Amino acid sequence: MSGERYSVFSLLRETLRGHSGWKPAWRKAVPQKTYDIVIVGGGGHGLATAYYLARRYGLTRIAVVEKGWIGGGNVGRNTTIVRSNYLLSGNIPFYEQSMKLWEGLEQDLNYNAMVSQRGVLNLLHNDAQRNAAIRRGNAMRLNGVDAELLDREAVRARLPFLDFGNARFPIQGGLLQRRGGTVRHDAVAWGYARAADRLGVDIIENCEVTGIRVHDGRVLGLETTRGFVGARKVGLACAGNSSRVAAMAGLRLPIESHVLQAFVSEGLKPFIDCVVTFGAGHFYVSQSDKGGLVFGGDIDGYNSYAQRGNLPVVEDVLESGIALMPRIGRVRLLRQWGGIMDMSMDGSPIIDRTSVAGLYLNAGWCYGGFKATPASGLCFAHLLARDEPHEVARAYRLDRFGMGAVIDEKGMGAQPNLH
Ligand SMILES: Cc1cc2nc3c(=O)[nH]c(=O)nc-3n(C[C@H](O)[C@H](O)[C@H](O)COP(=O)(O)OP(=O)(O)OC[C@H]3O[C@@H](n4cnc5c(N)ncnc54)[C@H](O)[C@@H]3O)c2cc1C
């Protein structure tokens, strides 16, 4: 590894000299003629892939090409929630692997990603939801994942300000995963970028892929706004734009692009000590270290590549929030933004080879892909390095839709906007 190591000593040293000696966290790499592996997309998944390729698989001639800047995509736009409370056997081992990687990530990357295992509590409002939560909790525990069913009084003891007295859908309890929580999203992008750069990965920003050069069914490299970049293997990790980029190689993906919005309120004194999700509407909230409520709800519900959303969804999300916590009715909203989601046909991701030799796909993360970042990077790196799926990502095949082997966690069928 090259570059400085962050520590309490480097912090003290820089404090004493007015923070004048910090170096840029990663180099401004310029594209080389050719690489062993080029990853398209400098989001969390692309950067994590490059890092694990170098760190775990010992590969060095690797580049990440990003059309904008590191952290400008969904990795820097999400509501920062991480959890592994899944139901289906295709998903549980993968997301639990991710949770374990989050737990050691800061030491691994030598970067403070503000991993906060403050707990994720899914509220229940009727008997059917309680049955579903019991089933999910049992599936989690059978797979070694922590899960606790809380009754109404246990929820009230922890979150007394929720509407218990006069709610249209009274709270009956909740399913808690204590190891779930939040992670500072930009720090994840910066931490992986810095760690990958230290291992020799070229991170090339402001470099948009405009074409994929294929000859005789094999990938040769990428046409970019900074010239042609040759590659033995290309990995696509361009969440939200996967269909458009894959189409450059003649592929049509089982994915639609949709907008999801996020919101941050003004700073408030600490009062929510975990992540809470509302079961009677689609609303999830946590409180940032600065005191702002960070929350979101449903996707906008129509196909779009715009990184901004529309007012009817703002209204819907705020209604849900106030129904759950009437006391926030006078809180001011500070910021709101949108990101583009790769919504797959069954709500689960794809990490697989494609029909073009040397072209690999990491896509379909819907609006839960941030929590998957470490495992997605590790499994995609494994696939790229070894040409075989990682054991926890075997189910994420591209051909599963044709085979009827879908992983439909929500039981919604082939309707991407409902997953
Ligand atoms: C508002 C919102 C809230 C969310 N909340 C959560 C949450 O709480 N928990 C959770 O687990 N997930 C959440 N998600 C989902 C999560 O953020 C995404 O699934 C995940 O970040 C996608 O992977 P990524 O980080 O690699 O994507 P991105 O950061 O979007 O990376 C993809 C990159 O590809 C680049 N790219 C695209 N086309 C090209 C091209 N032609 N050439 C070069 N580069 C290209 C883009 O510029 C982008 O930087 C949320 C998403 C949004 C938008």
PDBQT file of the ligand as one rigid body, heavy atoms in Angstrom, charges set to zero:
ROOT
HETATM    1  C1  LIG A 501     -32.956   8.530  -2.434  1.00  0.00    +0.000 C 
HETATM    2  C2  LIG A 501     -32.351   7.162  -2.280  1.00  0.00    +0.000 A 
HETATM    3  C3  LIG A 501     -32.405   6.514  -1.058  1.00  0.00    +0.000 A 
HETATM    4  C4  LIG A 501     -31.850   5.249  -0.923  1.00  0.00    +0.000 A 
HETATM    5  N1  LIG A 501     -31.813   4.672   0.323  1.00  0.00    +0.000 NA
HETATM    6  C5  LIG A 501     -31.173   3.503   0.503  1.00  0.00    +0.000 A 
HETATM    7  C6  LIG A 501     -31.014   2.994   1.811  1.00  0.00    +0.000 A 
HETATM    8  O1  LIG A 501     -31.385   3.615   2.813  1.00  0.00    +0.000 OA
HETATM    9  N2  LIG A 501     -30.404   1.775   1.959  1.00  0.00    +0.000 N 
HETATM   10  C7  LIG A 501     -29.958   1.077   0.890  1.00  0.00    +0.000 A 
HETATM   11  O2  LIG A 501     -29.469  -0.027   1.085  1.00  0.00    +0.000 OA
HETATM   12  N3  LIG A 501     -30.047   1.569  -0.369  1.00  0.00    +0.000 NA
HETATM   13  C8  LIG A 501     -30.641   2.776  -0.587  1.00  0.00    +0.000 A 
HETATM   14  N4  LIG A 501     -30.714   3.315  -1.843  1.00  0.00    +0.000 N 
HETATM   15  C9  LIG A 501     -30.218   2.548  -2.995  1.00  0.00    +0.000 C 
HETATM   16  C10 LIG A 501     -28.719   2.638  -3.176  1.00  0.00    +0.000 C 
HETATM   17  O3  LIG A 501     -28.271   3.954  -3.023  1.00  0.00    +0.000 OA
HETATM   18  C11 LIG A 501     -28.350   2.084  -4.560  1.00  0.00    +0.000 C 
HETATM   19  O4  LIG A 501     -28.952   0.834  -4.789  1.00  0.00    +0.000 OA
HETATM   20  C12 LIG A 501     -26.832   1.907  -4.687  1.00  0.00    +0.000 C 
HETATM   21  O5  LIG A 501     -26.146   3.037  -4.228  1.00  0.00    +0.000 OA
HETATM   22  C13 LIG A 501     -26.491   1.633  -6.147  1.00  0.00    +0.000 C 
HETATM   23  O6  LIG A 501     -25.145   1.268  -6.323  1.00  0.00    +0.000 OA
HETATM   24  P1  LIG A 501     -23.929   2.314  -6.559  1.00  0.00    +0.000 P 
HETATM   25  O7  LIG A 501     -23.568   2.912  -5.243  1.00  0.00    +0.000 OA
HETATM   26  O8  LIG A 501     -22.839   1.616  -7.260  1.00  0.00    +0.000 OA
HETATM   27  O9  LIG A 501     -24.633   3.379  -7.496  1.00  0.00    +0.000 OA
HETATM   28  P2  LIG A 501     -24.144   4.801  -8.027  1.00  0.00    +0.000 P 
HETATM   29  O10 LIG A 501     -23.493   5.580  -6.936  1.00  0.00    +0.000 OA
HETATM   30  O11 LIG A 501     -25.318   5.419  -8.707  1.00  0.00    +0.000 OA
HETATM   31  O12 LIG A 501     -23.021   4.409  -9.063  1.00  0.00    +0.000 OA
HETATM   32  C14 LIG A 501     -23.213   4.188 -10.444  1.00  0.00    +0.000 C 
HETATM   33  C15 LIG A 501     -22.290   5.125 -11.174  1.00  0.00    +0.000 C 
HETATM   34  O13 LIG A 501     -22.270   4.810 -12.560  1.00  0.00    +0.000 OA
HETATM   35  C16 LIG A 501     -21.991   6.012 -13.246  1.00  0.00    +0.000 C 
HETATM   36  N5  LIG A 501     -22.321   5.873 -14.656  1.00  0.00    +0.000 N 
HETATM   37  C17 LIG A 501     -23.537   5.703 -15.223  1.00  0.00    +0.000 A 
HETATM   38  N6  LIG A 501     -23.436   5.657 -16.556  1.00  0.00    +0.000 NA
HETATM   39  C18 LIG A 501     -22.115   5.780 -16.858  1.00  0.00    +0.000 A 
HETATM   40  C19 LIG A 501     -21.376   5.828 -18.071  1.00  0.00    +0.000 A 
HETATM   41  N7  LIG A 501     -21.987   5.744 -19.259  1.00  0.00    +0.000 N 
HETATM   42  N8  LIG A 501     -20.038   5.960 -18.000  1.00  0.00    +0.000 NA
HETATM   43  C20 LIG A 501     -19.384   6.061 -16.799  1.00  0.00    +0.000 A 
HETATM   44  N9  LIG A 501     -20.054   6.054 -15.620  1.00  0.00    +0.000 NA
HETATM   45  C21 LIG A 501     -21.400   5.909 -15.652  1.00  0.00    +0.000 A 
HETATM   46  C22 LIG A 501     -22.870   7.030 -12.523  1.00  0.00    +0.000 C 
HETATM   47  O14 LIG A 501     -22.446   8.360 -12.740  1.00  0.00    +0.000 OA
HETATM   48  C23 LIG A 501     -22.723   6.584 -11.064  1.00  0.00    +0.000 C 
HETATM   49  O15 LIG A 501     -21.742   7.336 -10.369  1.00  0.00    +0.000 OA
HETATM   50  C24 LIG A 501     -31.264   4.601  -2.037  1.00  0.00    +0.000 A 
HETATM   51  C25 LIG A 501     -31.190   5.260  -3.251  1.00  0.00    +0.000 A 
HETATM   52  C26 LIG A 501     -31.704   6.558  -3.382  1.00  0.00    +0.000 A 
HETATM   53  C27 LIG A 501     -31.577   7.289  -4.675  1.00  0.00    +0.000 C 
ENDROOT
TORSDOF 0
